[in-house]
Amino acid sequence: MTDDTIDIAVAMTALGKRSKAASADLAGCSTEQRNLALLSAAAVLRAREEKILAANENDMSAASKSGTSPAMLDRLMLDRERIEAMASGLESIAELPDPVGRILAEWERPNGLHIQRVAVPLGVIGIIYESRPNVTADAAALCLKSGNAVILRGGSDGFYSSQAIYECMRAGLEKAGINADAVQMVPTRDRAAVGFLLSSMTEWVDVVVPRGGKSLIKRVQEEARVPVIGHLEGICHVYLHESADETIAREVVLNAKMRRTGICGAAETVLVDASAAARLLPIVCDALVSAGCEIRGDDGVLAIVPDAIPATEEDWTTEYLDAIVSIRTVDGIDAAMRHIATCGSGHTESIIANDSVAAERFLRSIDSAIVLHNASTQFADGGEFGMGAEIGIATGRVHARGPVGAEQLTSYKYVVRGAGQVRP
């Protein structure tokens, strides 16, 4: 049950204490036990499909009445296919190798000491996310797989959907005989609970992972007193090199922009070599316009694409999360890479090129979490990387980078075995 009038400090402190205790309990659970919890939760998700859909209809109705954009409604919406995808995702995570206990490195010292670096859970993870209620299942499952307890705080717009999914995850834990407090959810929509989690729970929370829009990520990074794994925004680029194949350019750009416009891996800017613009842009832009995409272009684009509207400087640094794309002509690969370095967010970039030398230079030189060659930016997803799922694309350079899956939710410790050695 939830209550938006609860005492935040009392409720959140109790949540933290229970999570810390559950984290210790998880340390004694076997791989098989954690996997059983995931498989059981998948079965409960399928069994409670109608209940989840009813909860989501409640959220969708309220969001629609409040004027939520179509792109954000798509992020919020659940249907039978998406519920099945959640359940299948849990099963895929269960099939992954156990990330805990992996021997990352080992060596022996001249004095006979045998040293191992061994993967261990992070502890208690706070995950704050917006809109997409399926994150509830993905995040809980990845934390469970990696031996971490988790405190979930979903967006207010998906409150009832997330609650219904959360109850399925706890049911799976109970069926496997695991302390159900290993997965907990903040029991209120009050934004003050987020502030308390970020600033006053350092005794119980080891790391925070934000997943959402620019304002949420910025708030978390400014207020958190524990380490943060997250990205600021997803300003992703597709660069059409002068050697790009026309068919590949059209299909990749169309997919990268329009498959799902509201996800962080959606392309927001297309760069095209000026020397190939007349050949590539009519084909690419016809496909985009036919799919309902608005094109904002520089002077070089406006001269070729009659449906384009003038782009502003703000467009080059905007994450639209909508059927809008900015397109810019550039004078070669150096100019393209300079634009990405200046205007990008370090998330995902793709080069479309038949010139393998140019492609390898782009892949080597671009300093983003994910770089691709002749492939859509919408592959920026843990499931597509074979991780089962992910709880976000980290764009920082400390600890985790790119899709954050179960393996990335571990740290390590050193295990040293001796035979009575003492230090001289």
Secondary structure as GFF3:
##gff-version 3
##sequence-region A 1 424
A	DSSP	alpha_helix	8	26	.	.	.	ID=ss1
A	DSSP	alpha_helix	31	47	.	.	.	ID=ss2
A	DSSP	alpha_helix	49	65	.	.	.	ID=ss3
A	DSSP	alpha_helix	70	76	.	.	.	ID=ss4
A	DSSP	alpha_helix	80	95	.	.	.	ID=ss5
A	DSSP	beta_strand	103	108	.	.	.	ID=ss6
A	DSSP	beta_strand	114	121	.	.	.	ID=ss7
A	DSSP	beta_strand	124	129	.	.	.	ID=ss8
A	DSSP	alpha_helix	134	145	.	.	.	ID=ss9
A	DSSP	beta_strand	149	153	.	.	.	ID=ss10
A	DSSP	three_ten_helix	156	158	.	.	.	ID=ss11
A	DSSP	alpha_helix	159	175	.	.	.	ID=ss12
A	DSSP	three_ten_helix	180	182	.	.	.	ID=ss13
A	DSSP	beta_strand	183	185	.	.	.	ID=ss14
A	DSSP	alpha_helix	192	199	.	.	.	ID=ss15
A	DSSP	beta_strand	207	211	.	.	.	ID=ss16
A	DSSP	alpha_helix	214	223	.	.	.	ID=ss17
A	DSSP	beta_strand	236	240	.	.	.	ID=ss18
A	DSSP	alpha_helix	246	258	.	.	.	ID=ss19
A	DSSP	beta_strand	267	273	.	.	.	ID=ss20
A	DSSP	three_ten_helix	274	276	.	.	.	ID=ss21
A	DSSP	alpha_helix	277	290	.	.	.	ID=ss22
A	DSSP	beta_strand	294	297	.	.	.	ID=ss23
A	DSSP	alpha_helix	299	302	.	.	.	ID=ss24
A	DSSP	beta_strand	309	310	.	.	.	ID=ss25
A	DSSP	three_ten_helix	313	317	.	.	.	ID=ss26
A	DSSP	beta_strand	324	330	.	.	.	ID=ss27
A	DSSP	alpha_helix	333	343	.	.	.	ID=ss28
A	DSSP	beta_strand	348	352	.	.	.	ID=ss29
A	DSSP	alpha_helix	356	365	.	.	.	ID=ss30
A	DSSP	beta_strand	370	373	.	.	.	ID=ss31
A	DSSP	three_ten_helix	377	379	.	.	.	ID=ss32
A	DSSP	beta_strand	393	394	.	.	.	ID=ss33
A	DSSP	beta_strand	402	403	.	.	.	ID=ss34
A	DSSP	three_ten_helix	407	409	.	.	.	ID=ss35
A	DSSP	beta_strand	410	417	.	.	.	ID=ss36
###
